Amino acid sequence: MLDIDTSKTAVIHVVRTAEGGMKEHVRYLLRYADKNEFNETLITYPDEELTRWARSNQIRYLEAPILDGLRPLMDAKAILAVRRHVIGFCKGRAILHAHGAKAALIARLARIVNSSPLGTLRSHHKPIIVYTIHGQPLRSHLTPSVRAAITFAERVLWRHCDAFIAVSEHIKAKFIQVSGVPDEKVVVIPNGVDIGRFEVRAEEGVAFRLESGLDPLADKVIGSVSRFVPEKRLDLVLEAFAHLRRSLEPTSTRSDAKAHLDARGTPAATPASTPLTRSYAIRRPKLLLVGDGPLRKSLEKLAETLGVRQDVVFTGTRSDVPRTLAAMDVFVLASTEDGAPLALIEAMAAGKAVVVPNTASFAEVVKPPHGFLVRPQDPKALASALARILNDDSMRERLGKRARAYAAEHLSALQMTKKTEELYRELLARRSSLRRW
């Protein structure tokens, strides 16, 4: 039997096995929740990393086998598990907050099952259901049959949600197009990060460079933090880097090197008008790819094929992302399907100049004063923007400062949590009497 404090509103976060931004998003909501008003609980997959984090942070967690993809047997077990867990919260005010399409599917089907003639909780109040849409509802890599199934499910099930949260205006528009949900039921709350966590001393970045075999003075580091999955298009990042490397002189003469050293013998800032080949004669570009995933081996092979493997560092999954960002001079993403990725916001919070594709979602976060937007799926355009930023120290510093200021003002995790809780209060106020489950 759960020990429930009915004087507070219970908020039950439901999330599938997840990597990357969605998991961190849920952590932020749990970490910054108003503990005086809300009683937070997490329902997720057994033994999942998020479960271990919840245990270590003394956050109540309950287990349900919510896995990615369609798995009829496991999905049925997950529906029954969520339904069973929610029983204990229905004596007071409760909000069931589902993150991502799979968790929302399980939460809504649990509600339908319990409202059927076989349901046993018809005398209990049913919780409010909120569904956060973290990304594109129809990814390009999905088969036509899967896309059709998702469209059908969303069009049928949207009525079983009280409100939807989209992480960007673009994601909101795409979801409305797929689901047919009324515009007024979807609110946009941008992703946010812990701004203070990314205030890392420059020495930490130098230390990480040394650990990774990078020269703290001579190397210019282009970096990306991402899952190694098809939709992140890290192949385009590698192609852009290869194009950048091909445009440079492979070696430098001693006389050229002296022309770019200051009085202390360290590399001096290169004027923006200096040709690309001369500006990189000393400052060699390197690529730092932080993350892991099913495409790791194929990306390493692509780097070999492109002839840049010796200049690319694959770090694997890291828990010290702020240190990895501190080691970068410029941050790059190439995905055309992301909503508002936390990795991008983290890079901005770390004060990094950013280069991303000019897509609707990215354009909501990256503005010309603090980053570069380039033609999507164009490695040469990506390489050109990277070269321009790396070749101009003052521009790079200026862009980084503006990016951090924008993130601090608009994209903090605390702001994201407060806006989410404002929605909770609005939904609770709108419900004059709790409906039955």
C-alpha positions as CSV (number, residue, x, y, z in Angstrom):
1,M,0.0,0.0,0.0
2,L,1.4,3.4,-1.0
3,D,1.8,6.0,1.7
4,I,0.2,9.0,-0.1
5,D,0.0,12.5,1.2
6,T,-3.4,13.6,0.0
7,S,-2.9,17.2,1.1
8,K,-0.6,17.6,-2.0
9,T,-1.4,17.1,-5.7
10,A,0.2,13.8,-6.8
11,V,2.1,14.1,-10.1
12,I,3.0,10.8,-11.6
13,H,5.5,10.9,-14.4
14,V,5.4,8.0,-16.9
15,V,8.3,7.5,-19.2
16,R,9.6,4.6,-21.3
17,T,13.1,3.4,-21.5
18,A,14.9,6.5,-22.8
19,E,18.2,7.9,-23.6
20,G,19.2,11.5,-24.2
21,G,17.0,14.6,-23.8
22,M,13.7,13.1,-22.7
23,K,15.3,11.4,-19.7
24,E,17.1,14.6,-18.6
25,H,13.8,16.6,-19.1
26,V,12.0,14.3,-16.6
27,R,14.9,14.6,-14.2
28,Y,14.7,18.4,-14.2
29,L,10.9,18.3,-13.6
30,L,11.4,16.0,-10.6
31,R,14.4,18.0,-9.3
32,Y,12.8,21.4,-9.5
33,A,9.3,20.5,-8.5
34,D,7.6,22.6,-5.8
35,K,7.7,20.0,-3.0
36,N,5.3,22.0,-0.8
37,E,2.5,21.7,-3.4
38,F,3.3,18.6,-5.5
39,N,4.1,15.0,-4.5
40,E,6.2,13.6,-7.4
41,T,6.4,9.9,-8.4
42,L,8.1,8.2,-11.4
43,I,6.8,5.2,-13.3
44,T,9.4,3.7,-15.6
45,Y,11.0,0.5,-16.8
46,P,12.5,-1.8,-14.1
47,D,16.3,-1.4,-13.5
48,E,16.4,1.5,-16.0
49,E,19.0,4.2,-15.3
50,L,16.4,6.7,-14.5
51,T,15.0,4.4,-11.8
52,R,18.5,4.3,-10.1
53,W,18.7,8.0,-10.3
54,A,15.3,8.4,-8.6
55,R,16.3,6.0,-5.8
56,S,19.5,7.9,-5.1
57,N,17.5,11.2,-5.0
58,Q,14.8,9.7,-2.7
59,I,12.1,10.1,-5.3
60,R,9.3,7.5,-5.2
61,Y,9.4,5.2,-8.3
62,L,7.2,2.4,-9.4
63,E,8.0,-0.1,-12.1
64,A,6.2,-0.8,-15.4
65,P,7.6,-2.5,-18.5
66,I,7.3,0.5,-20.8
67,L,9.6,-0.2,-23.8
68,D,10.2,1.5,-27.1
69,G,8.3,0.2,-30.1
70,L,5.2,-2.0,-30.3
71,R,5.5,-5.1,-28.1
72,P,1.9,-6.4,-27.5
73,L,2.6,-8.7,-24.5
74,M,4.9,-6.3,-22.7
75,D,2.6,-3.4,-23.6
76,A,-0.4,-5.2,-22.0
77,K,1.6,-5.8,-18.9
78,A,2.6,-2.1,-18.8
79,I,-1.0,-1.0,-19.2
80,L,-2.1,-3.1,-16.2
81,A,0.9,-2.0,-14.2
82,V,0.2,1.7,-14.7
83,R,-3.5,1.2,-14.0
84,R,-2.6,-0.7,-10.8
85,H,-0.1,1.9,-9.6
86,V,-2.5,4.8,-10.2
87,I,-5.2,3.3,-7.9
88,G,-3.3,4.5,-4.9
89,F,-3.3,8.1,-6.0
90,C,-6.9,8.4,-6.9
91,K,-8.1,9.3,-3.4
92,G,-6.8,12.8,-3.9
93,R,-5.8,15.2,-6.7
94,A,-3.6,13.4,-9.2
95,I,-2.0,14.3,-12.5
96,L,-0.6,11.5,-14.8
97,H,2.1,13.2,-16.9
98,A,3.2,11.0,-19.8
99,H,6.5,11.7,-21.7
100,G,6.7,10.7,-25.3
101,A,4.3,8.8,-27.5
102,K,4.8,5.4,-26.0
103,A,4.3,6.4,-22.4
104,A,1.2,8.4,-23.5
105,L,-0.2,5.4,-25.3
106,I,0.2,3.3,-22.2
107,A,-1.3,5.9,-19.9
108,R,-4.3,6.5,-22.1
109,L,-5.0,2.9,-22.7
110,A,-4.8,2.3,-18.9
111,R,-7.5,5.0,-18.5
112,I,-9.7,3.4,-21.2
113,V,-9.3,-0.1,-19.6
114,N,-10.3,1.2,-16.3
115,S,-13.4,3.0,-17.7
116,S,-14.6,-0.2,-19.3
117,P,-17.3,-2.4,-17.7
118,L,-14.4,-4.5,-16.4
119,G,-12.9,-1.6,-14.7
120,T,-12.8,-1.7,-10.9
121,L,-12.1,1.9,-10.1
122,R,-15.2,3.5,-11.4
123,S,-15.9,4.8,-7.9
124,H,-12.5,6.6,-7.8
125,H,-11.6,9.9,-9.2
126,K,-9.6,9.7,-12.4
127,P,-6.4,11.7,-12.7
128,I,-5.8,14.5,-15.1
129,I,-3.6,13.3,-18.0
130,V,-0.9,15.5,-19.5
131,Y,1.2,14.4,-22.6
132,T,4.5,16.0,-23.4
133,I,5.5,15.7,-27.1
134,H,9.3,15.7,-27.1
135,G,9.9,15.3,-30.9
136,Q,8.5,14.8,-34.3
137,P,5.5,12.5,-34.2
138,L,6.4,10.9,-37.5
139,R,10.1,10.3,-38.0
140,S,11.4,9.9,-41.5
141,H,12.9,6.5,-40.8
142,L,9.5,4.9,-39.8
143,T,7.9,2.6,-42.3
144,P,4.6,3.7,-43.9
145,S,2.6,1.1,-41.9
146,V,4.1,2.4,-38.6
147,R,3.4,6.0,-39.6
148,A,-0.2,5.1,-40.4
149,A,-0.6,3.3,-37.0
150,I,0.8,6.3,-35.1
151,T,-1.5,8.6,-37.0
152,F,-4.6,6.4,-36.3
153,A,-3.7,6.0,-32.6
154,E,-3.2,9.8,-32.0
155,R,-6.4,10.7,-33.8
156,V,-8.4,8.2,-31.7
157,L,-6.7,8.8,-28.4
158,W,-6.2,12.6,-28.1
159,R,-9.6,12.9,-26.4
160,H,-8.3,10.9,-23.5
161,C,-5.8,13.7,-22.6
162,D,-6.6,16.9,-20.7
163,A,-3.7,18.8,-22.1
164,F,-0.6,18.5,-24.3
165,I,2.8,20.1,-24.0
166,A,5.0,20.6,-27.1
167,V,8.6,21.6,-26.7
168,S,8.5,24.0,-29.7
169,E,5.9,25.7,-31.9
170,H,7.0,23.6,-34.8
171,I,6.5,20.3,-32.9
172,K,3.1,21.6,-31.8
173,A,2.1,22.3,-35.5
174,K,3.3,18.9,-36.6
175,F,1.5,17.1,-33.8
176,I,-1.8,18.9,-34.5
177,Q,-1.4,18.0,-38.2
178,V,-1.0,14.3,-37.3
179,S,-3.5,14.0,-34.4
180,G,-6.2,16.5,-35.2
181,V,-6.2,17.8,-31.6
182,P,-7.6,21.3,-31.2
183,D,-5.0,24.1,-31.1
184,E,-6.1,25.3,-27.7
185,K,-5.3,22.0,-26.0
186,V,-1.6,22.2,-26.9
187,V,0.6,24.6,-24.9
188,V,4.3,25.2,-25.9
189,I,6.8,25.0,-23.0
190,P,10.4,25.1,-24.3
191,N,13.0,22.7,-23.0
192,G,15.3,24.0,-20.3
193,V,18.6,23.0,-18.6
194,D,20.4,23.8,-15.4
195,I,22.3,26.9,-16.5
196,G,24.6,26.9,-13.5
197,R,25.8,23.3,-14.1
198,F,27.4,24.5,-17.3
199,E,29.5,27.3,-15.8
200,V,32.7,25.2,-16.0
201,R,36.2,26.7,-15.6
202,A,38.3,26.8,-18.7
203,E,40.8,24.6,-16.9
204,E,38.3,21.8,-17.0
205,G,38.1,22.0,-20.7
206,V,41.9,22.0,-21.0
207,A,42.1,18.9,-18.7
208,F,39.5,17.1,-20.9
209,R,41.5,17.9,-24.0
210,L,44.6,16.4,-22.5
211,E,42.7,13.3,-21.5
212,S,41.4,12.9,-25.0
213,G,44.7,13.4,-26.7
214,L,44.0,16.9,-28.0
215,D,46.4,19.8,-27.9
216,P,45.0,22.5,-25.6
217,L,46.7,25.3,-27.5
218,A,47.1,24.2,-31.1
219,D,43.9,22.3,-31.8
220,K,40.6,24.0,-32.7
221,V,37.8,21.6,-31.5
222,I,34.4,21.2,-33.2
223,G,32.1,19.2,-31.0
224,S,28.8,17.5,-30.9
225,V,26.8,15.7,-28.1
226,S,24.3,13.2,-29.5
227,R,22.9,9.7,-29.6
228,F,24.4,7.8,-32.5
229,V,21.1,7.1,-34.2
230,P,20.1,7.7,-37.9
231,E,17.9,10.8,-37.2
232,K,20.8,12.7,-35.7
233,R,22.7,12.7,-39.0
234,L,26.2,12.5,-37.6
235,D,27.2,11.3,-41.1
236,L,26.7,14.9,-42.3
237,V,28.8,16.2,-39.4
238,L,31.6,13.9,-40.5
239,E,31.2,14.9,-44.1
240,A,31.3,18.6,-43.2
241,F,34.5,18.0,-41.1
242,A,36.1,16.1,-44.0
243,H,35.3,18.9,-46.4
244,L,36.8,21.4,-43.9
245,R,40.0,19.3,-43.6
246,R,40.3,19.0,-47.4
247,S,40.2,22.8,-47.7
248,L,43.2,23.2,-45.5
249,E,46.9,22.9,-46.1
250,P,48.1,19.6,-44.5
251,T,51.3,21.1,-43.3
252,S,52.9,24.4,-42.4
253,T,56.4,25.7,-43.0
254,R,58.4,27.0,-40.1
255,S,58.2,30.6,-41.5
256,D,54.4,30.4,-41.7
257,A,54.2,29.2,-38.1
258,K,56.4,32.1,-36.8
259,A,54.0,34.6,-38.5
260,H,51.2,33.3,-36.3
261,L,53.0,33.2,-32.9
262,D,52.8,36.1,-30.4
263,A,55.6,37.3,-28.2
264,R,55.2,34.4,-25.8
265,G,55.4,31.8,-28.6
266,T,51.8,30.8,-28.4
267,P,49.3,30.9,-31.3
268,A,48.0,34.4,-32.0
269,A,44.5,35.3,-33.0
270,T,44.2,35.2,-36.8
271,P,42.5,38.1,-38.6
272,A,39.1,37.2,-40.2
273,S,40.5,38.2,-43.6
274,T,43.3,35.7,-43.4
275,P,42.8,32.9,-46.0
276,L,41.3,29.6,-44.5
277,T,44.5,27.6,-45.3
278,R,46.8,30.0,-43.5
279,S,44.5,30.5,-40.5
280,Y,44.6,26.7,-39.8
281,A,48.3,26.2,-40.5
282,I,48.9,26.1,-36.7
283,R,45.4,25.6,-35.3
284,R,44.4,22.2,-36.6
285,P,40.7,21.4,-36.4
286,K,39.6,18.3,-34.5
287,L,36.2,16.7,-34.2
288,L,34.9,15.6,-30.7
289,L,31.9,13.3,-30.9
290,V,30.4,12.7,-27.4
291,G,27.8,9.9,-27.1
292,D,27.2,6.4,-28.3
293,G,24.6,4.3,-30.0
294,P,23.9,1.6,-32.7
295,L,25.7,3.7,-35.4
296,R,29.0,3.9,-33.5
297,K,30.9,1.4,-35.7
298,S,29.5,2.6,-39.0
299,L,30.4,6.2,-38.1
300,E,34.0,5.2,-37.2
301,K,34.2,3.4,-40.5
302,L,32.8,6.5,-42.3
303,A,35.5,8.6,-40.7
304,E,38.1,6.1,-42.0
305,T,36.6,6.2,-45.5
306,L,36.7,10.0,-45.4
307,G,40.3,10.0,-44.3
308,V,39.7,12.0,-41.1
309,R,39.7,9.2,-38.5
310,Q,42.9,10.4,-36.9
311,D,41.3,13.8,-36.3
312,V,38.1,12.5,-34.8
313,V,37.7,11.6,-31.1
314,F,34.8,9.3,-30.2
315,T,34.4,9.6,-26.4
316,G,31.5,7.3,-25.8
317,T,28.7,8.1,-23.4
318,R,29.9,10.7,-20.8
319,S,28.3,11.8,-17.5
320,D,30.5,14.9,-17.4
321,V,29.0,16.7,-20.4
322,P,29.8,20.2,-19.0
323,R,33.5,19.2,-19.2
324,T,33.2,18.0,-22.7
325,L,31.5,21.2,-23.8
326,A,34.2,23.2,-22.1
327,A,36.8,21.5,-24.4
328,M,34.9,22.6,-27.5
329,D,35.4,25.8,-29.5
330,V,32.2,25.5,-31.5
331,F,29.2,23.1,-31.2
332,V,27.4,21.6,-34.2
333,L,24.3,19.5,-34.9
334,A,23.0,18.3,-38.2
335,S,19.7,16.7,-37.4
336,T,16.6,17.9,-39.4
337,E,14.0,16.2,-37.2
338,D,14.8,17.4,-33.6
339,G,12.4,19.4,-31.6
340,A,14.4,21.5,-29.2
341,P,17.3,19.1,-28.2
342,L,18.7,19.6,-24.7
343,A,22.2,19.1,-26.1
344,L,21.9,22.3,-28.1
345,I,20.6,24.2,-25.1
346,E,23.4,22.8,-22.9
347,A,26.0,24.0,-25.4
348,M,24.4,27.5,-25.4
349,A,24.4,27.5,-21.6
350,A,28.1,26.6,-21.7
351,G,28.7,29.7,-23.8
352,K,29.5,28.0,-27.1
353,A,28.9,29.3,-30.6
354,V,26.5,26.9,-32.3
355,V,26.0,25.9,-35.9
356,V,22.7,24.0,-36.7
357,P,20.5,23.4,-39.7
358,N,18.0,26.1,-40.6
359,T,14.9,24.1,-39.6
360,A,11.7,25.5,-38.0
361,S,12.5,24.0,-34.6
362,F,16.2,25.1,-34.5
363,A,15.2,28.6,-35.7
364,E,13.1,28.9,-32.5
365,V,16.1,28.4,-30.3
366,V,19.1,29.7,-32.4
367,K,18.9,33.3,-33.4
368,P,21.4,35.1,-35.7
369,P,22.9,37.1,-32.8
370,H,24.0,34.0,-31.0
371,G,24.4,31.2,-33.6
372,F,24.6,30.2,-37.2
373,L,21.7,28.6,-39.2
374,V,22.8,26.8,-42.4
375,R,21.1,25.0,-45.2
376,P,19.8,21.6,-44.0
377,Q,21.6,18.5,-45.2
378,D,24.4,20.5,-46.8
379,P,27.8,19.5,-45.5
380,K,29.6,22.2,-47.5
381,A,27.4,24.9,-45.9
382,L,28.1,23.4,-42.5
383,A,31.8,23.4,-43.2
384,S,31.8,27.0,-44.4
385,A,30.0,28.2,-41.2
386,L,32.4,26.2,-39.0
387,A,35.4,27.7,-40.8
388,R,34.1,31.2,-40.4
389,I,33.6,30.8,-36.7
390,L,36.9,29.0,-36.0
391,N,38.7,31.7,-38.0
392,D,37.4,34.6,-36.0
393,D,38.2,34.4,-32.2
394,S,36.3,37.6,-31.4
395,M,33.2,36.5,-33.3
396,R,33.3,33.1,-31.6
397,E,33.5,34.6,-28.1
398,R,30.7,37.1,-28.9
399,L,28.4,34.4,-30.2
400,G,29.1,32.3,-27.1
401,K,28.3,35.0,-24.7
402,R,25.0,35.9,-26.4
403,A,24.1,32.2,-26.6
404,R,24.6,31.8,-22.8
405,A,22.7,35.0,-22.0
406,Y,19.7,33.8,-24.2
407,A,19.7,30.4,-22.6
408,A,19.8,31.9,-19.1
409,E,16.9,34.2,-19.9
410,H,14.6,31.8,-21.8
411,L,15.8,28.2,-21.5
412,S,16.4,27.4,-17.8
413,A,15.1,24.2,-16.3
414,L,13.6,26.2,-13.4
415,Q,11.5,28.2,-15.8
416,M,10.4,25.1,-17.7
417,T,9.3,23.5,-14.4
418,K,7.4,26.6,-13.2
419,K,5.5,26.8,-16.5
420,T,4.6,23.1,-16.3
421,E,3.3,23.5,-12.8
422,E,1.3,26.6,-13.9
423,L,-0.4,24.3,-16.4
424,Y,-1.1,21.7,-13.6
425,R,-2.7,24.4,-11.5
426,E,-4.8,25.7,-14.5
427,L,-6.0,22.1,-15.2
428,L,-6.9,21.5,-11.5
429,A,-8.8,24.8,-11.3
430,R,-10.6,24.0,-14.5
431,R,-11.9,20.8,-13.0
432,S,-14.5,22.0,-10.5
433,S,-15.2,18.4,-9.4
434,L,-12.9,15.5,-10.2
435,R,-14.4,13.2,-12.8
436,R,-14.4,9.5,-12.2
437,W,-11.7,7.2,-13.4
